[in-house]
C-alpha cells in the first residue's frame, strides 16, 4: 500500500516540473515554484489535482504602548459619586417599637469586627437627603430615622425584615454628604406595662450606630 502511493505522488510532482519520474520527492519539492503552490488549479496528469487557495502570509507586529498611552481607566474614580441605599420610617417605630432592630444591628457590627470589615451602615436621624424624595416624606411621621448603607442587597433584606419601612437610594460625593442630618430631640414615652419576657432596650442604644461626630439629644 505504501509503494503505489509514493509512486503516484512522484509522478504527479514530476509532471508538474516537466522532469522524468524517479528523481525523488526531495528534488521535486525543492524545485517547485512557490507561485504554483498558491494556484487554485494545477496542470492535470492522469486526472486533476486541486489545492485549496492559500492566503498571503502577513507577519505579526508587536506594538508596545507607553503607560500614558494605555486605554485602560482606573478601577476607582475618586470624583464619581457613590450610591447609598436606605430604609426609612418614623423614629418611634425604628428606635422604640421594633424590638429586634437593635439586636440585628448589634449582631452585624459584631460580625464586621470579627472579619475586620469597615462599617458600611449607619442610622441617620432626620437625614437631609429626604428632601430629594417628596413622595416618601409626605408619607412619613416625623422625626424620621433612616438606616443607610452602601450594601444594596442587605438593605433589601432589612426592608423585608422590618416591613413597615420605605426604601430608596441616592448618590453622594462623600460620606459626610450622604449622612448629613438635621438637629432634632428624640423623646419616647416609656410604656406603663412591659409584658415581654426580656427587658426593654435602654433609650439611646442607637447612638453607637450614628455617623461619626453625630450627637442627638434624647429627652
Residue pairs with C-beta under 8 A, 6 or more apart in sequence:
6 25
7 21
9 25
10 21
10 22
10 24
10 25
10 28
11 21
11 45
11 46
12 45
12 46
12 49
13 25
13 28
13 29
13 32
14 20
14 21
14 22
14 23
14 28
15 43
15 45
16 28
16 32
16 36
16 42
16 43
16 45
17 28
17 31
17 32
19 27
19 28
19 31
36 42
37 51
37 54
38 53
38 54
39 51
40 50
40 51
40 53
41 48
41 50
41 51
42 48
42 49
42 50
42 51
79 173
81 171
81 172
81 173
82 150
82 171
82 172
82 173
82 178
83 150
83 152
83 169
83 170
83 171
84 129
84 148
84 149
84 150
84 169
84 170
84 171
84 172
84 178
85 148
85 149
85 150
85 151
85 152
85 155
85 156
85 167
85 168
85 169
86 124
86 127
86 129
86 146
86 147
86 148
86 149
86 155
86 167
86 168
86 169
86 170
87 146
87 147
87 155
87 158
87 159
87 162
87 165
87 166
87 167
88 127
88 130
88 136
88 140
88 144
88 145
88 146
88 147
88 165
88 166
88 167
88 168
89 140
89 144
89 145
89 162
89 164
89 165
89 166
90 140
90 141
90 142
90 143
90 144
90 145
91 125
91 142
91 143
91 144
91 145
91 186
92 141
92 188
93 164
94 101
94 123
94 145
94 147
94 162
94 165
95 101
95 145
95 186
95 188
95 205
95 206
96 188
96 203
98 162
99 196
99 201
100 161
101 162
102 201
102 205
102 206
104 158
104 161
105 121
105 123
105 147
105 209
108 121
109 119
109 208
109 209
111 117
112 118
112 119
120 149
120 150
120 151
121 147
121 148
121 149
121 151
121 154
121 209
122 147
122 148
122 149
122 179
122 209
122 210
122 211
123 145
123 146
123 147
123 148
123 206
123 209
123 210
124 145
124 146
124 148
124 179
124 181
124 210
124 211
124 214
125 143
125 144
125 145
125 181
125 184
125 186
125 210
125 214
125 216
126 142
126 143
126 144
126 145
126 181
126 182
126 183
126 184
127 144
127 146
127 148
127 179
127 180
127 181
127 182
128 180
128 181
128 182
129 146
129 170
129 172
129 178
129 180
130 136
130 137
130 140
130 144
130 146
131 137
132 170
133 168
133 170
136 166
136 168
137 144
139 166
140 166
143 184
143 186
145 206
147 155
147 158
148 178
148 179
149 155
152 169
155 167
155 169
156 167
158 165
159 165
159 167
170 178
172 178
175 211
176 211
179 211
179 214
181 211
181 214
184 216
184 217
185 216
185 217
185 218
185 219
186 216
186 217
186 218
186 219
187 218
187 219
188 203
190 200
191 200
194 200
203 218
204 218
207 216
210 216
